[in-house]
């Protein structure tokens, strides 16, 4: 009788896991779509001279912290010494954003988004270095496809001699370094956020990021603060609120929550969709033209994501089946206790 009850609970648990896995996947797609909007908006900010990269990160972080503090409210009581891990997590995130935003200032949004996708390659490596987790064969294959698709997406035709004609070495290089740190951040969050409130974890991480971004802005962008004035122009205010609340606070919390149920490498393979979104928006606002590269690159990226999602889902089913089999054949100790 006891085994029957446990089997029934397991059935409900398996159904719940499937639903959560699907919801997590959909949430991550929404997050990645918003991250595709962010570089286009940020690039417009830099081109119009509204804010420098360091100042925009600082303001974006400050707004997200305020929004999250209001939501957390009494939840701060949960903070203990285990959350000190948020300090290195925040340092990693700050470096990722600084390199990405400074690189964005000197290159196109779509290319910046692609180079951020270097995380697709680095996450399996970082996961192996952190916890010796060997990457699955399908993750490696999907990561390779992901990189190829993103490369095609932002290329200039298919002539190798002019493929990177519109590129900028400084902007591309800094964006690539930012991609490395985003990959490290994804792996670090997956490993060290377990057992912690995702909202508080991200809040503390963003606090560290904002402090470091402020220091960067004061030290390396000092000229900006000589002429820095508080503006009540509605456009910059709305942009900062959108980037801070939606693209930072909401997106990072959703990602931290979803990573409890989705494989870290699968998370990284969803990121290339941001390049697709960035390219589409650039075309919509006549910043770029529709090309064969966009169509083919987008299809390759979608294929890579589909491969990863399919095999990750299959692996989840196998894990559930294994749990069910173990329950149907309980250990001898359990049988003895029932007798």
N, C-alpha and C positions, 0 to 999 in steps of 0.2 A: 504493500500500500504506500509506504514511504517513497519507494522508488518511482511508483506511478505519479505521485504528486510532484516529485522532482522532475520527471520527464515533462509533465505538463508545464511546469515553470520554465523549463529549458526551451520548450517550443515557443512560449510567449517571449522569452528572452531573445531567441533567434530572430523572431519576426521583428522585434523592437530594434535589434542590431541592424537588420537590413534597412529598415526605415531610416534610422539615424545615419547610416552610411550614405544613403541616397540624398538625404537632406544636407549632409555635410558636403557632398560633392557639388550640389547645386549652389550652396552658400559660397563655396570656393570659386565657382565660376563667376558669380556676381561680384565677389571681391576683386578677382583678376580683371573683370571688365572695368571696374572703377579705377583700378591701377593703370589701365590703358588710357583713361581720360586724364589722369593726373599729369603725365609728362607733356601732353598737348597744352593744358592750361598753364602749367609752370613755364613752358617755353614762351608762351605769349606774355607772361609776366616779365620774364627776363628781357625779351625783345623790346618791350615797352618801357623798360627801366623802372618798373614799380618797386621791385625789391631785388637785392642781390641773393645768390644761393644760400649763404649762411643765415641771412635775416629771414628768408622765407621758411627755412627749416625751423628756425627758432620760433617764429610766430605760429607756424603750423603745429609744432609740438606744444606750445603754450595753450593754444585753443583746445587741442585734443585733451590735454591734462585737465583743464577746467571742466570740460564736458564729462569726462570720465569720473572726476571727483564728485560731481553732483549725483551721478548714477550709483557709484559705490557707497557713498554716505557712511553708514555704520559698518560697512564691510571691512574697513581699515583695521578692525580689531583682529582680523585673521592674520595680519602680518607678524611674522616671527623671524628668527635668524635664518631660516631656510630660504627666505626671499633675498638674501644677500647675493644670490646667484644672478639677480636681476642687474647688478652692477656691470659685470662683464658682458651680459646680454645687451645692455644699453650702450656700452662702448662699441660693440660690434655693429649695432643698428645705426649709431651715429656716424661711424666711418662709412657704412654703406650709403647712407643718405647724402653725406657730404661729397663723396666721390661721384655719386650719381648726378646730383644737382649741378655741381661745378662742371661735370662733363656735358650735361644737357645744355649748358649755356653756349657750348662751342660745337654742338652737333645737332642733327635732326631728331625729333621726338621718336620716330619709328626706329631709327638706328640705336638711339639710347635704350629703347625698350628691348631691342634684340640683345644688345650687349649685357643688359641686366640678366638675360636668360642664360648666361654662363653658369648660373646656379644649377641648371639642369645637369651639367657635367660634374660640378663640384660637390653637390649634396651627397651622392653615394660615397664619394671619397671622404668627406667630413664625417659621415655616419660611421664609416669603417674606422677612422682615426679615433673617434670619440668612444664608441662602444663595440668596435670590431664586428659591426653588422655587415655581412657580405651582401653586395647589391645583387638583386635578382637578374637573371639573363634578360627578361623582358624589359626591365627598367633601363638596362644599358642600351638595348636596342632602341627603345622609345626615346631615350635621351639623345642618342646619335641622330635619329630622325628629327627630333625637335630642333637640334642645332642646325641641321641642314635646311630645314624648312624656314627657320628664322633668318638664316643667311640669305636664302633665295628671296625672302620677303623684302628685305631692305636693299638688295643688290640693284645695280644699274644695268639692266639687260642681262645678257648671258655671254658677253665678250669679257674674258678674264682681264684684258688690258684696261678696260674702263669700268670694271665691276664696282670698284670703290672710288669712282671719280669724285663723288660728292662728299666723301668722308673728310674728317679732320683728325689728324693724328692725336692731338692733345685731347679733344673731346671724346674720341673713341677710346683712347687709352684709359682715361679717368672713368668712363662709363663701364669699361670692362672690369676695372678694379672694384668698382661698386658692386658689380654682379657677383664677384668672388665673395665679398662680405655678406651679400644677401643670401648666398648659398650657405655660408657658415651660420648666419642667423637662423635660417630654417632648421638646419640640423641641430643647432644648440638649443633652440626652443623645443624641438621634438624630444630631446633627451632630458633636459633639465626642468621643463615645466610640468612634468608628471606629478600628480598629487597636489598641485597648486591651483588656486583660483585663477583662471585665465584673465579675468578682468583686472585683478590686482597685479598679476605678473606683467601684463602689457603696460599698465599704468606706471609702475615703477621703472620699467624699461624705457618708457617714453620720457620720464622725468630725467633720467640719466642722459638720454639722447639730447633733450632740450638744453640741459646745462652745458654739454660739450659743444652743441651747435652755437650757443650764445658765446662761448669762449672763442670758438673759431671765428665768428663774425667780428668780435671785438679785436682779436689779435691780427687776423689776416685780411679783414675787410674794414679796417679802422677808418678809411676814407669815407665809407658809407655813413658812419655815425657822425661825421663832422657836419653833414647836411641832412641828417635823419630828422624828420619831423612827423608828428602824429597827423595822419590824414583821415578825414571823415568822408572821403570819396567812397561812394557806395560800392563801386566795382571792386577795388582792392579788398574791402572788408568782406564782401560776399565770397571772393576767391579764397581768402584765408580761412573763413568759416567752412567752406566746402572742403578744402584740402585738409583742414585740421580735424573737423568733426567726422565727416563722411569717409574721406580717403585714408585717414590715419586712425582715429579712435575706433570707429565702427569696423573698419576693415581688418585692423590688426587683432582686435578682440575676436572677431568672427574666425579669423585664420587660426588663432591659438585654440579656440574651441574645436574647430573642425579637425585639427591635427591630432586630436585625441582618438579619432575614429578613422582617419585616412592615412595611408602610408606617406612618409615624408617625401619620398621620391615622386609619388603621384602628385603631391602638392606642388613640387617644383616643376613638374611637367604641365601643370595647368597654367603656370606663369606666362608661357609664350603667347597665350591668348591676348595678353596685354598689348603685344606688338601688333596683333591683328586689329584690335580696337583702336590703337593709336594711329595706325595707317588709314583705317576707314574714316576716322574723324579728320585726319589731315586732308583727305580727299574731299570730304563733305564741306570743309571750310576753305577749300581751294588752296591748301598749303602744299599738296602733292597731287599728282595725276595718277589715275588708275593705270596699272601696268600688268603685264603677264606675270611679273615677279610676285605681285600681290596675290594673284589668284592661285598660282602654283604653290607658293610658299605657305599660304593659308591652308590649303588642302593637306599639305604634308604635315603641318603642325596639328591639325585636327586629327589626322591619322595617328600621330604619335600619342596624343592624349587618349584617343579611343583605345589604342593597344594597352596602354598603362591601366586605364580604368577597367577594361575587361578582365585582364589577368589579376588585378588587385581584387576585383569583385569575386572572381573564381577562387582566389586564395582564401577570401573571407568565408565562402561557402564550405571549403574544405575544413577550415578551422572549426566552424559550427558543427559539421558532420563528425569531426573527431571528438568534440565535446559530447555529442549525443551518444556516440559509440562507447565512450568511457562510462557514461551514466547507465547504459544498458548492461554493461559488464562491470559492475562496481567492484572495488578491491575487496579482498578477503576480509580485511578488517571491518569493513562496513557490514558485510554479510554476517559476520560473527556477532557484531553488536546488535543486529536485528534479531538474531536467534535468541 
